[in-house]
Amino acid sequence: MNHTNGQNGEAPVIAIDAVTKTYQMGEVAVHALRGVSLEVQAGEYVAIVGASGSGKSTLMNIIGLLDRPTAGSYAIRGQEVGQIGKSAQADIRNQEIGFVFQRFNLLARTSAQRQVELPLFYAGVTGATAKQRAVDALTRVGLGDRVDHRPDQLSGGQQQRVAIARALVTQPSLLLADEPTGALDSKTTVEILDLFDELHAQGLTLVVVTHEHSVAERAARVITVSDGAVISDVQTNSARQEALQ
């Protein structure tokens, strides 16, 4: 399958074609995904929604190269990645995907700057370059004055901003967020979603996995998953408003 964007000839950031995922639970086969196909172009802001057990978490794990499909193909920017080896998947994951999780996964006694530098060390970027890129990423998420703060000196929203900066510092093709507001109060949720709006406006490709429709509605496109299949894929009001501007 040749995945190209008709507008500019670029391959989609995500191209999933007829993907299935089956888990064997004893003698029972559990069909978590049933022939899912979707594409996400560069610069899109997409939400994937569904109830618990719908298959959205399995889909997220495959998009994030944390799991591989039983059948079907998955390409990132035109490169088939669904069935390559674990080591090769890890390399592509580190280069192409920034992750944001519900739990911030920060190191307790480590400054914000050091937290954000960590992915760069794994990528072989060290010293003054890593420090500058970490500070730039923290500034981008509104924490330029908090670079020396540890998690216990930051609010929940600020901790999630550190996690977002850490995801952005490698300059990935895709920011993949799994229930990113699940541990936040309503006011802080709005602040994080406002930040996602800003990142999208800057051209970042975002995929947010959530069960909350109020979170999904901030995206320009909402994909709904049920019983392992995509049951709807619609543009939201925010996308229509953008088109009118």
ChimeraX commands (.cxc) that place a marker at each C-alpha (Angstrom):
marker #1 position 0.00,0.00,0.00 radius 0.5
marker #1 position 1.55,3.29,-1.09 radius 0.5
marker #1 position 0.74,5.94,1.51 radius 0.5
marker #1 position 1.08,9.47,0.17 radius 0.5
marker #1 position -0.56,12.76,0.95 radius 0.5
marker #1 position -2.26,14.03,-2.16 radius 0.5
marker #1 position -1.59,17.68,-1.29 radius 0.5
marker #1 position 2.19,17.72,-1.00 radius 0.5
marker #1 position 3.35,14.20,-1.77 radius 0.5
marker #1 position 4.50,13.58,1.80 radius 0.5
marker #1 position 3.66,10.27,3.44 radius 0.5
marker #1 position 1.24,10.46,6.39 radius 0.5
marker #1 position 2.79,10.48,9.85 radius 0.5
marker #1 position 0.57,7.45,10.65 radius 0.5
marker #1 position -0.79,5.00,8.09 radius 0.5
marker #1 position -2.55,1.95,9.52 radius 0.5
marker #1 position -4.10,-0.53,7.10 radius 0.5
marker #1 position -6.38,-3.44,8.06 radius 0.5
marker #1 position -4.68,-3.91,11.44 radius 0.5
marker #1 position -5.88,-6.68,13.71 radius 0.5
marker #1 position -4.71,-7.64,17.19 radius 0.5
marker #1 position -5.65,-10.91,18.80 radius 0.5
marker #1 position -4.64,-11.99,22.30 radius 0.5
marker #1 position -4.79,-15.61,23.36 radius 0.5
marker #1 position -6.26,-15.91,26.88 radius 0.5
marker #1 position -5.97,-19.62,27.60 radius 0.5
marker #1 position -8.17,-21.28,25.01 radius 0.5
marker #1 position -10.06,-18.07,24.23 radius 0.5
marker #1 position -8.98,-15.69,21.43 radius 0.5
marker #1 position -9.67,-12.04,22.33 radius 0.5
marker #1 position -10.00,-9.82,19.25 radius 0.5
marker #1 position -8.82,-6.43,20.54 radius 0.5
marker #1 position -8.64,-4.81,17.08 radius 0.5
marker #1 position -10.66,-5.92,14.05 radius 0.5
marker #1 position -9.32,-4.56,10.76 radius 0.5
marker #1 position -8.60,-0.96,11.74 radius 0.5
marker #1 position -7.49,1.42,8.97 radius 0.5
marker #1 position -6.69,5.10,9.46 radius 0.5
marker #1 position -4.26,7.81,8.43 radius 0.5
marker #1 position -3.02,10.89,10.29 radius 0.5
marker #1 position -1.35,13.61,8.24 radius 0.5
marker #1 position 1.43,15.90,9.45 radius 0.5
marker #1 position 0.06,18.74,11.57 radius 0.5
marker #1 position -3.25,17.08,12.45 radius 0.5
marker #1 position -4.73,17.10,15.97 radius 0.5
marker #1 position -6.64,13.84,16.43 radius 0.5
marker #1 position -8.44,12.37,19.43 radius 0.5
marker #1 position -9.11,8.64,19.74 radius 0.5
marker #1 position -12.03,7.96,22.06 radius 0.5
marker #1 position -13.76,4.88,23.35 radius 0.5
marker #1 position -15.00,3.21,26.51 radius 0.5
marker #1 position -12.89,0.83,28.57 radius 0.5
marker #1 position -12.37,-2.36,26.55 radius 0.5
marker #1 position -13.11,-0.65,23.23 radius 0.5
marker #1 position -9.65,-1.31,21.82 radius 0.5
marker #1 position -8.38,2.29,22.01 radius 0.5
marker #1 position -5.52,1.40,24.37 radius 0.5
marker #1 position -4.44,-1.47,22.11 radius 0.5
marker #1 position -4.54,0.91,19.15 radius 0.5
marker #1 position -2.46,3.45,21.09 radius 0.5
marker #1 position 0.12,0.77,21.97 radius 0.5
marker #1 position 0.45,-0.18,18.31 radius 0.5
marker #1 position 0.72,3.47,17.18 radius 0.5
marker #1 position 3.36,4.02,19.88 radius 0.5
marker #1 position 5.32,0.89,18.85 radius 0.5
marker #1 position 4.76,-0.60,22.30 radius 0.5
marker #1 position 2.99,-3.58,20.71 radius 0.5
marker #1 position 2.78,-5.01,17.21 radius 0.5
marker #1 position -0.27,-6.00,15.14 radius 0.5
marker #1 position -1.25,-9.60,14.60 radius 0.5
marker #1 position -1.96,-8.74,10.95 radius 0.5
marker #1 position -2.11,-5.66,8.75 radius 0.5
marker #1 position 0.44,-2.93,8.14 radius 0.5
marker #1 position 1.59,0.17,10.01 radius 0.5
marker #1 position 3.85,2.83,8.51 radius 0.5
marker #1 position 5.31,5.98,10.09 radius 0.5
marker #1 position 6.15,8.64,7.51 radius 0.5
marker #1 position 6.14,5.98,4.79 radius 0.5
marker #1 position 8.33,3.46,6.63 radius 0.5
marker #1 position 6.73,0.10,7.48 radius 0.5
marker #1 position 7.22,-0.41,11.21 radius 0.5
marker #1 position 4.52,-2.82,12.33 radius 0.5
marker #1 position 6.51,-6.04,11.97 radius 0.5
marker #1 position 10.14,-4.97,12.31 radius 0.5
marker #1 position 12.29,-6.18,15.21 radius 0.5
marker #1 position 12.02,-4.83,18.74 radius 0.5
marker #1 position 15.38,-3.06,18.62 radius 0.5
marker #1 position 14.53,-1.31,15.35 radius 0.5
marker #1 position 11.11,-0.39,16.75 radius 0.5
marker #1 position 12.76,1.11,19.84 radius 0.5
marker #1 position 15.04,3.25,17.67 radius 0.5
marker #1 position 12.14,4.56,15.59 radius 0.5
marker #1 position 10.01,5.10,18.71 radius 0.5
marker #1 position 12.76,7.23,20.26 radius 0.5
marker #1 position 13.23,9.25,17.06 radius 0.5
marker #1 position 9.65,9.72,15.89 radius 0.5
marker #1 position 7.30,9.60,18.91 radius 0.5
marker #1 position 7.02,11.70,22.05 radius 0.5
marker #1 position 4.87,10.14,24.80 radius 0.5
marker #1 position 2.72,11.85,27.44 radius 0.5
marker #1 position 1.00,9.62,29.99 radius 0.5
marker #1 position -1.70,10.07,32.64 radius 0.5
marker #1 position 0.90,9.58,35.36 radius 0.5
marker #1 position 3.74,11.96,34.73 radius 0.5
marker #1 position 6.51,9.34,35.22 radius 0.5
marker #1 position 8.97,11.89,36.59 radius 0.5
marker #1 position 12.01,11.07,38.73 radius 0.5
marker #1 position 11.40,12.26,42.29 radius 0.5
marker #1 position 14.72,13.98,43.10 radius 0.5
marker #1 position 15.58,15.27,39.66 radius 0.5
marker #1 position 15.24,18.82,38.32 radius 0.5
marker #1 position 12.89,19.62,35.45 radius 0.5
marker #1 position 15.86,20.33,33.21 radius 0.5
marker #1 position 17.45,16.94,33.93 radius 0.5
marker #1 position 14.13,15.14,33.39 radius 0.5
marker #1 position 13.83,16.71,29.95 radius 0.5
marker #1 position 17.48,16.00,29.07 radius 0.5
marker #1 position 17.10,12.24,29.62 radius 0.5
marker #1 position 15.72,11.31,26.16 radius 0.5
marker #1 position 18.55,13.31,24.59 radius 0.5
marker #1 position 21.17,11.27,26.46 radius 0.5
marker #1 position 19.64,8.09,25.01 radius 0.5
marker #1 position 19.88,9.74,21.58 radius 0.5
marker #1 position 23.54,10.57,22.12 radius 0.5
marker #1 position 23.05,14.31,22.69 radius 0.5
marker #1 position 24.93,15.52,25.79 radius 0.5
marker #1 position 26.52,18.52,27.44 radius 0.5
marker #1 position 25.65,22.12,26.60 radius 0.5
marker #1 position 23.54,21.11,23.58 radius 0.5
marker #1 position 21.30,18.86,25.69 radius 0.5
marker #1 position 20.97,21.54,28.38 radius 0.5
marker #1 position 19.98,24.22,25.86 radius 0.5
marker #1 position 17.45,22.00,24.13 radius 0.5
marker #1 position 15.93,21.04,27.50 radius 0.5
marker #1 position 15.64,24.69,28.55 radius 0.5
marker #1 position 14.11,25.56,25.17 radius 0.5
marker #1 position 11.54,22.75,25.53 radius 0.5
marker #1 position 10.62,23.85,29.06 radius 0.5
marker #1 position 10.29,27.44,27.89 radius 0.5
marker #1 position 8.02,26.26,25.07 radius 0.5
marker #1 position 5.59,24.78,27.63 radius 0.5
marker #1 position 5.72,27.83,29.91 radius 0.5
marker #1 position 8.24,26.58,32.48 radius 0.5
marker #1 position 11.32,28.59,31.55 radius 0.5
marker #1 position 11.46,29.87,35.15 radius 0.5
marker #1 position 11.14,26.39,36.69 radius 0.5
marker #1 position 14.07,24.54,35.12 radius 0.5
marker #1 position 15.73,23.81,38.49 radius 0.5
marker #1 position 12.55,22.69,40.30 radius 0.5
marker #1 position 12.00,19.07,41.36 radius 0.5
marker #1 position 8.56,17.41,41.02 radius 0.5
marker #1 position 7.75,18.03,44.71 radius 0.5
marker #1 position 8.19,21.75,44.04 radius 0.5
marker #1 position 5.74,21.73,41.13 radius 0.5
marker #1 position 1.95,21.50,40.85 radius 0.5
marker #1 position 0.31,18.60,39.01 radius 0.5
marker #1 position -0.18,20.76,35.93 radius 0.5
marker #1 position 3.44,21.89,36.00 radius 0.5
marker #1 position 4.59,18.27,36.33 radius 0.5
marker #1 position 2.56,17.35,33.26 radius 0.5
marker #1 position 4.16,20.30,31.42 radius 0.5
marker #1 position 7.59,18.89,32.30 radius 0.5
marker #1 position 6.45,15.55,30.88 radius 0.5
marker #1 position 5.26,17.29,27.70 radius 0.5
marker #1 position 8.59,19.13,27.39 radius 0.5
marker #1 position 10.38,15.79,27.81 radius 0.5
marker #1 position 8.23,14.37,24.99 radius 0.5
marker #1 position 8.98,17.34,22.71 radius 0.5
marker #1 position 12.73,17.67,23.30 radius 0.5
marker #1 position 13.69,15.04,20.70 radius 0.5
marker #1 position 11.63,16.94,18.09 radius 0.5
marker #1 position 9.41,13.94,17.28 radius 0.5
marker #1 position 7.10,13.61,14.29 radius 0.5
marker #1 position 4.21,12.74,16.62 radius 0.5
marker #1 position 3.13,13.61,20.16 radius 0.5
marker #1 position 1.11,10.67,21.51 radius 0.5
marker #1 position -0.81,11.42,24.72 radius 0.5
marker #1 position -2.60,8.71,26.74 radius 0.5
marker #1 position -5.31,10.15,29.03 radius 0.5
marker #1 position -3.06,13.22,29.56 radius 0.5
marker #1 position -5.56,15.02,31.81 radius 0.5
marker #1 position -6.73,11.97,33.78 radius 0.5
marker #1 position -4.81,12.94,36.94 radius 0.5
marker #1 position -5.61,16.68,36.76 radius 0.5
marker #1 position -8.39,18.86,38.14 radius 0.5
marker #1 position -10.75,20.67,35.76 radius 0.5
marker #1 position -8.89,24.02,35.82 radius 0.5
marker #1 position -5.51,22.39,35.16 radius 0.5
marker #1 position -7.07,20.20,32.46 radius 0.5
marker #1 position -8.09,23.34,30.57 radius 0.5
marker #1 position -4.56,24.73,30.88 radius 0.5
marker #1 position -3.00,21.55,29.45 radius 0.5
marker #1 position -5.55,21.44,26.62 radius 0.5
marker #1 position -4.80,25.12,25.87 radius 0.5
marker #1 position -1.12,24.12,25.62 radius 0.5
marker #1 position -2.02,21.33,23.18 radius 0.5
marker #1 position -3.91,23.93,21.10 radius 0.5
marker #1 position -0.77,26.09,21.02 radius 0.5
marker #1 position 1.44,23.15,20.02 radius 0.5
marker #1 position -1.01,22.21,17.27 radius 0.5
marker #1 position -1.01,25.81,16.02 radius 0.5
marker #1 position 2.80,25.57,15.81 radius 0.5
marker #1 position 2.43,22.60,13.45 radius 0.5
marker #1 position 2.89,19.65,15.81 radius 0.5
marker #1 position 1.07,16.40,15.01 radius 0.5
marker #1 position -0.92,15.31,18.08 radius 0.5
marker #1 position -2.85,12.12,18.83 radius 0.5
marker #1 position -4.68,12.14,22.18 radius 0.5
marker #1 position -6.24,8.94,23.51 radius 0.5
marker #1 position -9.05,9.66,25.98 radius 0.5
marker #1 position -12.41,8.48,27.28 radius 0.5
marker #1 position -13.48,12.07,28.03 radius 0.5
marker #1 position -15.51,13.69,25.27 radius 0.5
marker #1 position -14.77,17.19,26.60 radius 0.5
marker #1 position -11.06,16.48,26.02 radius 0.5
marker #1 position -11.66,14.91,22.61 radius 0.5
marker #1 position -13.70,17.90,21.42 radius 0.5
marker #1 position -10.61,20.12,21.60 radius 0.5
marker #1 position -9.08,18.10,18.75 radius 0.5
marker #1 position -9.83,18.90,15.13 radius 0.5
marker #1 position -10.78,15.29,14.39 radius 0.5
marker #1 position -12.31,12.60,16.60 radius 0.5
marker #1 position -11.96,8.87,15.88 radius 0.5
marker #1 position -14.32,6.68,17.94 radius 0.5
marker #1 position -13.40,3.06,18.62 radius 0.5
marker #1 position -15.83,0.37,19.79 radius 0.5
marker #1 position -15.42,-3.41,19.96 radius 0.5
marker #1 position -12.04,-3.18,18.25 radius 0.5
marker #1 position -13.24,-1.21,15.22 radius 0.5
marker #1 position -13.42,2.43,14.14 radius 0.5
marker #1 position -17.12,3.32,14.18 radius 0.5
marker #1 position -16.79,7.02,13.34 radius 0.5
marker #1 position -14.15,9.49,12.16 radius 0.5
marker #1 position -15.40,13.09,12.13 radius 0.5
marker #1 position -14.14,16.65,11.97 radius 0.5
marker #1 position -15.08,18.66,15.06 radius 0.5
marker #1 position -16.40,22.18,15.46 radius 0.5
marker #1 position -12.86,23.37,16.20 radius 0.5
marker #1 position -11.74,22.11,12.79 radius 0.5
marker #1 position -14.64,23.86,11.07 radius 0.5
marker #1 position -13.85,27.10,12.90 radius 0.5
marker #1 position -10.22,26.86,11.76 radius 0.5
marker #1 position -11.36,26.45,8.16 radius 0.5
marker #1 position -13.45,29.62,8.39 radius 0.5
marker #1 position -10.59,31.75,9.74 radius 0.5
marker link #1:1,2 radius 0.2
marker link #1:2,3 radius 0.2
marker link #1:3,4 radius 0.2
marker link #1:4,5 radius 0.2
marker link #1:5,6 radius 0.2
marker link #1:6,7 radius 0.2
marker link #1:7,8 radius 0.2
marker link #1:8,9 radius 0.2
marker link #1:9,10 radius 0.2
marker link #1:10,11 radius 0.2
marker link #1:11,12 radius 0.2
marker link #1:12,13 radius 0.2
marker link #1:13,14 radius 0.2
marker link #1:14,15 radius 0.2
marker link #1:15,16 radius 0.2
marker link #1:16,17 radius 0.2
marker link #1:17,18 radius 0.2
marker link #1:18,19 radius 0.2
marker link #1:19,20 radius 0.2
marker link #1:20,21 radius 0.2
marker link #1:21,22 radius 0.2
marker link #1:22,23 radius 0.2
marker link #1:23,24 radius 0.2
marker link #1:24,25 radius 0.2
marker link #1:25,26 radius 0.2
marker link #1:26,27 radius 0.2
marker link #1:27,28 radius 0.2
marker link #1:28,29 radius 0.2
marker link #1:29,30 radius 0.2
marker link #1:30,31 radius 0.2
marker link #1:31,32 radius 0.2
marker link #1:32,33 radius 0.2
marker link #1:33,34 radius 0.2
marker link #1:34,35 radius 0.2
marker link #1:35,36 radius 0.2
marker link #1:36,37 radius 0.2
marker link #1:37,38 radius 0.2
marker link #1:38,39 radius 0.2
marker link #1:39,40 radius 0.2
marker link #1:40,41 radius 0.2
marker link #1:41,42 radius 0.2
marker link #1:42,43 radius 0.2
marker link #1:43,44 radius 0.2
marker link #1:44,45 radius 0.2
marker link #1:45,46 radius 0.2
marker link #1:46,47 radius 0.2
marker link #1:47,48 radius 0.2
marker link #1:48,49 radius 0.2
marker link #1:49,50 radius 0.2
marker link #1:50,51 radius 0.2
marker link #1:51,52 radius 0.2
marker link #1:52,53 radius 0.2
marker link #1:53,54 radius 0.2
marker link #1:54,55 radius 0.2
marker link #1:55,56 radius 0.2
marker link #1:56,57 radius 0.2
marker link #1:57,58 radius 0.2
marker link #1:58,59 radius 0.2
marker link #1:59,60 radius 0.2
marker link #1:60,61 radius 0.2
marker link #1:61,62 radius 0.2
marker link #1:62,63 radius 0.2
marker link #1:63,64 radius 0.2
marker link #1:64,65 radius 0.2
marker link #1:65,66 radius 0.2
marker link #1:66,67 radius 0.2
marker link #1:67,68 radius 0.2
marker link #1:68,69 radius 0.2
marker link #1:69,70 radius 0.2
marker link #1:70,71 radius 0.2
marker link #1:71,72 radius 0.2
marker link #1:72,73 radius 0.2
marker link #1:73,74 radius 0.2
marker link #1:74,75 radius 0.2
marker link #1:75,76 radius 0.2
marker link #1:76,77 radius 0.2
marker link #1:77,78 radius 0.2
marker link #1:78,79 radius 0.2
marker link #1:79,80 radius 0.2
marker link #1:80,81 radius 0.2
marker link #1:81,82 radius 0.2
marker link #1:82,83 radius 0.2
marker link #1:83,84 radius 0.2
marker link #1:84,85 radius 0.2
marker link #1:85,86 radius 0.2
marker link #1:86,87 radius 0.2
marker link #1:87,88 radius 0.2
marker link #1:88,89 radius 0.2
marker link #1:89,90 radius 0.2
marker link #1:90,91 radius 0.2
marker link #1:91,92 radius 0.2
marker link #1:92,93 radius 0.2
marker link #1:93,94 radius 0.2
marker link #1:94,95 radius 0.2
marker link #1:95,96 radius 0.2
marker link #1:96,97 radius 0.2
marker link #1:97,98 radius 0.2
marker link #1:98,99 radius 0.2
marker link #1:99,100 radius 0.2
marker link #1:100,101 radius 0.2
marker link #1:101,102 radius 0.2
marker link #1:102,103 radius 0.2
marker link #1:103,104 radius 0.2
marker link #1:104,105 radius 0.2
marker link #1:105,106 radius 0.2
marker link #1:106,107 radius 0.2
marker link #1:107,108 radius 0.2
marker link #1:108,109 radius 0.2
marker link #1:109,110 radius 0.2
marker link #1:110,111 radius 0.2
marker link #1:111,112 radius 0.2
marker link #1:112,113 radius 0.2
marker link #1:113,114 radius 0.2
marker link #1:114,115 radius 0.2
marker link #1:115,116 radius 0.2
marker link #1:116,117 radius 0.2
marker link #1:117,118 radius 0.2
marker link #1:118,119 radius 0.2
marker link #1:119,120 radius 0.2
marker link #1:120,121 radius 0.2
marker link #1:121,122 radius 0.2
marker link #1:122,123 radius 0.2
marker link #1:123,124 radius 0.2
marker link #1:124,125 radius 0.2
marker link #1:125,126 radius 0.2
marker link #1:126,127 radius 0.2
marker link #1:127,128 radius 0.2
marker link #1:128,129 radius 0.2
marker link #1:129,130 radius 0.2
marker link #1:130,131 radius 0.2
marker link #1:131,132 radius 0.2
marker link #1:132,133 radius 0.2
marker link #1:133,134 radius 0.2
marker link #1:134,135 radius 0.2
marker link #1:135,136 radius 0.2
marker link #1:136,137 radius 0.2
marker link #1:137,138 radius 0.2
marker link #1:138,139 radius 0.2
marker link #1:139,140 radius 0.2
marker link #1:140,141 radius 0.2
marker link #1:141,142 radius 0.2
marker link #1:142,143 radius 0.2
marker link #1:143,144 radius 0.2
marker link #1:144,145 radius 0.2
marker link #1:145,146 radius 0.2
marker link #1:146,147 radius 0.2
marker link #1:147,148 radius 0.2
marker link #1:148,149 radius 0.2
marker link #1:149,150 radius 0.2
marker link #1:150,151 radius 0.2
marker link #1:151,152 radius 0.2
marker link #1:152,153 radius 0.2
marker link #1:153,154 radius 0.2
marker link #1:154,155 radius 0.2
marker link #1:155,156 radius 0.2
marker link #1:156,157 radius 0.2
marker link #1:157,158 radius 0.2
marker link #1:158,159 radius 0.2
marker link #1:159,160 radius 0.2
marker link #1:160,161 radius 0.2
marker link #1:161,162 radius 0.2
marker link #1:162,163 radius 0.2
marker link #1:163,164 radius 0.2
marker link #1:164,165 radius 0.2
marker link #1:165,166 radius 0.2
marker link #1:166,167 radius 0.2
marker link #1:167,168 radius 0.2
marker link #1:168,169 radius 0.2
marker link #1:169,170 radius 0.2
marker link #1:170,171 radius 0.2
marker link #1:171,172 radius 0.2
marker link #1:172,173 radius 0.2
marker link #1:173,174 radius 0.2
marker link #1:174,175 radius 0.2
marker link #1:175,176 radius 0.2
marker link #1:176,177 radius 0.2
marker link #1:177,178 radius 0.2
marker link #1:178,179 radius 0.2
marker link #1:179,180 radius 0.2
marker link #1:180,181 radius 0.2
marker link #1:181,182 radius 0.2
marker link #1:182,183 radius 0.2
marker link #1:183,184 radius 0.2
marker link #1:184,185 radius 0.2
marker link #1:185,186 radius 0.2
marker link #1:186,187 radius 0.2
marker link #1:187,188 radius 0.2
marker link #1:188,189 radius 0.2
marker link #1:189,190 radius 0.2
marker link #1:190,191 radius 0.2
marker link #1:191,192 radius 0.2
marker link #1:192,193 radius 0.2
marker link #1:193,194 radius 0.2
marker link #1:194,195 radius 0.2
marker link #1:195,196 radius 0.2
marker link #1:196,197 radius 0.2
marker link #1:197,198 radius 0.2
marker link #1:198,199 radius 0.2
marker link #1:199,200 radius 0.2
marker link #1:200,201 radius 0.2
marker link #1:201,202 radius 0.2
marker link #1:202,203 radius 0.2
marker link #1:203,204 radius 0.2
marker link #1:204,205 radius 0.2
marker link #1:205,206 radius 0.2
marker link #1:206,207 radius 0.2
marker link #1:207,208 radius 0.2
marker link #1:208,209 radius 0.2
marker link #1:209,210 radius 0.2
marker link #1:210,211 radius 0.2
marker link #1:211,212 radius 0.2
marker link #1:212,213 radius 0.2
marker link #1:213,214 radius 0.2
marker link #1:214,215 radius 0.2
marker link #1:215,216 radius 0.2
marker link #1:216,217 radius 0.2
marker link #1:217,218 radius 0.2
marker link #1:218,219 radius 0.2
marker link #1:219,220 radius 0.2
marker link #1:220,221 radius 0.2
marker link #1:221,222 radius 0.2
marker link #1:222,223 radius 0.2
marker link #1:223,224 radius 0.2
marker link #1:224,225 radius 0.2
marker link #1:225,226 radius 0.2
marker link #1:226,227 radius 0.2
marker link #1:227,228 radius 0.2
marker link #1:228,229 radius 0.2
marker link #1:229,230 radius 0.2
marker link #1:230,231 radius 0.2
marker link #1:231,232 radius 0.2
marker link #1:232,233 radius 0.2
marker link #1:233,234 radius 0.2
marker link #1:234,235 radius 0.2
marker link #1:235,236 radius 0.2
marker link #1:236,237 radius 0.2
marker link #1:237,238 radius 0.2
marker link #1:238,239 radius 0.2
marker link #1:239,240 radius 0.2
marker link #1:240,241 radius 0.2
marker link #1:241,242 radius 0.2
marker link #1:242,243 radius 0.2
marker link #1:243,244 radius 0.2
marker link #1:244,245 radius 0.2
view
